[in-house]
Amino acid sequence: MNKRSTNDMHALDIRKIARVGLLRTGGSFTFQWTRGGTVIASIGGIVDSANSVTLHYCMRRPDAEWQDMRYPVMIEWTACHYGGTRPWWNCPCCAKRVAVLWGGSTYACRQCQQINYESTRTTESSKPFDRADKLRKRLGWVPGIARGIGERPKGMHLTTYYRLAHKYTVHAQATFESMEKLFSQLNR
């Protein structure tokens, strides 16, 4: 059985919370995750001190009652090279310093949740396609390598456009070659 991936989980990123100034003592925050306009999960936090946040949310295991979850998560602050400080979660399970806690029955680090990044599930033969599609998105083109090369986006420097279009062409060619190899294997 494959491990779950980060795309299957809800991420609680302390960098985003700090960036909007919600880590003040006595403050609170709430995050919601939606799918198709419907809230599928939410979590709240109360900032107890500069070094602690109490997370609270409801969770339910299959065929079980809803449970209120409430527990403290410690915050560690490190100095930045050019001044200021940066916050980190201390994982409630292993105390490892991390930027993101992943939702489950407990919000914990990626290792404690036993999840992988989605990119580690990608086969080697599909990576050129992913790279080509990423370049298409950056260039503002419609997704899909079968659609050909689009126009230069307004405001993009010509040399930047040529560089990205060349990279795209290389990845698209590699995609077609891997597809040809796959089809020849299927025909055998």
C-alpha positions as CSV (number, residue, x, y, z in Angstrom):
1,M,0.0,0.0,0.0
2,N,1.3,3.5,-0.9
3,K,1.9,6.0,1.8
4,R,-0.4,9.0,2.0
5,S,0.9,12.2,0.4
6,T,0.9,15.8,1.6
7,N,-1.9,16.4,-1.0
8,D,-4.1,14.1,1.1
9,M,-3.5,16.1,4.3
10,H,-4.3,19.6,5.7
11,A,-1.2,21.8,6.3
12,L,-0.8,24.2,9.2
13,D,2.1,26.4,8.2
14,I,3.5,28.6,11.0
15,R,5.2,30.9,8.4
16,K,1.8,31.9,7.1
17,I,0.4,32.5,10.6
18,A,3.4,34.6,11.6
19,R,3.4,36.6,8.3
20,V,-0.1,37.9,9.0
21,G,0.8,38.8,12.6
22,L,-1.3,36.2,14.4
23,L,1.3,34.9,16.8
24,R,0.7,37.6,19.4
25,T,0.1,36.4,23.0
26,G,-3.6,36.3,23.7
27,G,-4.4,36.2,20.0
28,S,-6.2,33.5,18.1
29,F,-6.5,32.2,14.5
30,T,-8.8,30.0,12.5
31,F,-8.1,28.2,9.2
32,Q,-10.6,26.4,7.0
33,W,-10.1,24.0,4.1
34,T,-12.8,23.9,1.4
35,R,-13.6,21.6,-1.5
36,G,-16.1,22.8,-4.0
37,G,-17.1,25.7,-1.8
38,T,-17.9,23.4,1.2
39,V,-15.8,23.5,4.4
40,I,-14.3,20.1,4.8
41,A,-12.0,20.9,7.8
42,S,-11.1,23.7,10.1
43,I,-8.7,24.3,13.0
44,G,-8.3,27.1,15.5
45,G,-5.4,28.2,17.7
46,I,-5.1,30.3,20.8
47,V,-1.7,31.9,21.4
48,D,-1.0,31.2,25.0
49,S,2.5,32.8,25.0
50,A,5.3,33.6,22.6
51,N,6.3,29.9,22.9
52,S,3.0,28.0,23.0
53,V,-0.2,27.7,20.9
54,T,-3.2,25.6,21.9
55,L,-4.7,23.9,18.8
56,H,-8.4,23.0,18.9
57,Y,-10.5,21.2,16.3
58,C,-13.0,18.3,16.0
59,M,-12.1,15.0,14.4
60,R,-13.9,11.7,13.7
61,R,-12.5,8.3,12.9
62,P,-14.6,6.1,10.6
63,D,-17.7,4.7,12.4
64,A,-17.0,6.7,15.6
65,E,-18.3,9.8,17.3
66,W,-16.8,13.3,16.9
67,Q,-14.1,14.1,19.3
68,D,-13.0,17.6,20.5
69,M,-9.2,17.8,20.2
70,R,-7.3,20.4,22.3
71,Y,-3.6,20.3,23.0
72,P,-0.7,22.7,23.2
73,V,2.1,22.9,20.6
74,M,5.3,24.5,21.5
75,I,6.9,27.2,19.3
76,E,10.7,27.7,18.9
77,W,12.2,31.0,17.7
78,T,15.5,31.2,15.8
79,A,17.5,34.2,14.8
80,C,17.7,35.2,11.2
81,H,21.0,36.2,9.6
82,Y,19.8,39.8,8.8
83,G,17.9,40.4,12.0
84,G,14.6,39.4,13.4
85,T,13.4,35.9,14.4
86,R,11.6,33.0,12.7
87,P,9.0,30.8,14.4
88,W,9.0,27.0,14.1
89,W,6.5,24.4,15.5
90,N,7.9,21.7,17.8
91,C,6.1,18.6,16.6
92,P,3.8,17.4,19.5
93,C,4.8,13.8,18.8
94,C,8.6,13.9,18.4
95,A,9.5,17.5,19.3
96,K,11.3,18.0,16.0
97,R,11.5,21.6,14.7
98,V,9.3,22.0,11.6
99,A,7.5,24.7,9.7
100,V,4.4,22.7,8.8
101,L,2.2,20.4,10.9
102,W,0.1,18.0,8.9
103,G,-3.5,17.2,10.0
104,G,-4.6,13.8,11.1
105,S,-5.9,12.7,14.5
106,T,-3.1,14.9,15.8
107,Y,-1.3,17.7,13.9
108,A,2.3,16.4,13.6
109,C,5.3,16.5,11.3
110,R,5.5,14.7,8.0
111,Q,7.6,11.8,9.5
112,C,5.2,11.2,12.4
113,Q,2.3,11.3,10.0
114,Q,4.2,8.9,7.7
115,I,3.4,10.9,4.6
116,N,5.4,11.7,1.5
117,Y,5.5,14.7,-0.8
118,E,3.4,14.1,-3.9
119,S,6.5,14.7,-6.1
120,T,8.1,11.5,-4.7
121,R,5.3,9.4,-6.1
122,T,5.9,10.7,-9.7
123,T,7.5,8.2,-12.0
124,E,10.7,9.2,-13.8
125,S,9.0,9.0,-17.2
126,S,6.3,11.5,-16.2
127,K,8.6,14.2,-14.7
128,P,9.3,15.9,-18.1
129,F,5.5,16.2,-18.6
130,D,5.2,17.8,-15.2
131,R,8.0,20.2,-15.9
132,A,6.6,21.1,-19.3
133,D,3.2,21.8,-17.8
134,K,4.7,23.9,-15.1
135,L,6.4,26.0,-17.7
136,R,3.2,26.3,-19.7
137,K,1.5,27.7,-16.5
138,R,4.3,30.2,-16.0
139,L,4.0,31.3,-19.6
140,G,0.2,31.7,-19.3
141,W,-0.5,29.0,-21.9
142,V,-3.3,26.5,-21.8
143,P,-2.2,23.3,-20.1
144,G,-1.3,20.2,-22.2
145,I,1.7,19.7,-24.3
146,A,-0.3,18.7,-27.3
147,R,-1.5,22.3,-27.7
148,G,1.8,23.5,-29.0
149,I,3.7,26.8,-28.2
150,G,1.6,29.8,-27.3
151,E,2.4,33.5,-27.5
152,R,4.7,35.5,-25.4
153,P,2.9,36.9,-22.3
154,K,2.5,40.6,-22.2
155,G,5.3,42.3,-20.2
156,M,7.7,39.3,-20.4
157,H,11.1,40.2,-21.6
158,L,11.9,38.6,-25.0
159,T,15.0,36.8,-23.8
160,T,13.1,35.4,-20.8
161,Y,10.4,34.2,-23.2
162,Y,12.9,32.5,-25.5
163,R,14.7,30.8,-22.6
164,L,11.5,29.4,-21.1
165,A,10.1,28.4,-24.5
166,H,13.4,26.5,-25.2
167,K,13.1,24.8,-21.8
168,Y,9.5,23.9,-22.5
169,T,10.5,22.5,-25.9
170,V,13.2,20.3,-24.4
171,H,10.7,18.9,-21.7
172,A,7.9,18.4,-24.3
173,Q,10.3,16.5,-26.5
174,A,11.4,14.3,-23.6
175,T,7.7,13.7,-22.8
176,F,7.0,12.6,-26.4
177,E,10.0,10.3,-26.3
178,S,8.9,8.6,-23.0
179,M,5.4,8.2,-24.4
180,E,6.8,6.6,-27.6
181,K,8.9,4.2,-25.4
182,L,5.8,3.4,-23.3
183,F,3.7,2.7,-26.4
184,S,6.3,0.5,-27.9
185,Q,6.5,-1.5,-24.7
186,L,2.7,-1.9,-24.7
187,N,2.7,-3.1,-28.3
188,R,5.2,-5.9,-27.6
